Amino acid sequence: MQNEVIQLTHHYIDLAVSTLGLRLEKIPIRFDIKGKCSGMYRSNTRGKVIRYNPYIFAKYYEDNLRNTVPHEVAHYVAHSAAGKKRIKPHGKEWQSIMHHFGCKPTVTSNYDLSGIPIKRQQTFLYHCRCNQHLLTITRHKKIIQQKTEYFCRKCKAKLTRDQNAPE
């Protein structure tokens, strides 16, 4: 099944090259995402990569072939075509490429994820005057690094953590 996904990914890249006149390289394709996301295109200093969730692909294979594969390739094509110009991830450039591929430019899927391993972020207990709050590790680190503060929506008090709480 992974070989079929890789071949289809290359097919859409080749389609963009031949019909849009772009110079696109074959980029790594990995099956290493966990969680609720079916696929992801990423470009950073380490390079470009398309990643797929093997669990969601196994459970909803045909739908992911029809939707997720062209969706992620369209991100790669739009990003490459834009060059240095910043574009919105699901903006008009991406939508245009999805239409060019003959696909609906849908952004999210609505799968039943029971039985699929979901990535869970570590949480930290904070409190205000009226309640307790669980903050993700991302928000917790922002507080520790003094980049931001969070406030309760009800009582408007600043969220604080017990000084004795373990890190």
Long-range contacts (C-beta under 8 A, 24 or more apart in sequence): 1-57, 1-58, 1-61, 2-31, 2-54, 4-65, 5-29, 5-31, 5-52, 5-57, 5-64, 5-65, 5-69, 8-65, 8-69, 9-50, 9-69, 9-72, 9-73, 12-69, 12-70, 12-73, 12-74, 12-77, 12-101, 13-73, 13-76, 13-77, 15-101, 16-73, 16-77, 16-97, 16-100, 19-100, 20-77, 20-81, 20-97, 20-100, 22-77, 22-80, 22-81, 24-76, 24-77, 24-80, 27-76, 31-57, 34-117, 34-118, 34-119, 35-117, 35-118, 35-119, 36-113, 36-118, 36-119, 38-64, 38-68, 38-109, 38-111, 39-64, 39-68, 39-69, 39-71, 39-72, 40-72, 41-72, 41-73, 41-75, 41-76, 41-79, 43-76, 43-79, 48-76, 48-79, 50-76, 53-116, 55-116, 55-117, 56-111, 56-113, 56-116, 59-111, 59-115, 59-116, 60-109, 60-111, 63-109, 66-103, 67-103, 67-104, 67-106, 67-109, 68-109, 70-98, 70-101, 70-103, 71-98, 71-103, 71-106, 73-101, 74-98, 74-101, 74-103, 74-105, 124-161, 124-165, 125-161, 125-162, 125-165, 126-150, 126-159, 126-160, 126-161, 127-159, 127-160, 127-161, 127-162, 128-152, 128-154, 128-155, 128-157, 128-158, 128-159, 128-160, 129-155, 129-157, 130-154, 130-155, 130-157, 131-155, 133-159, 135-159
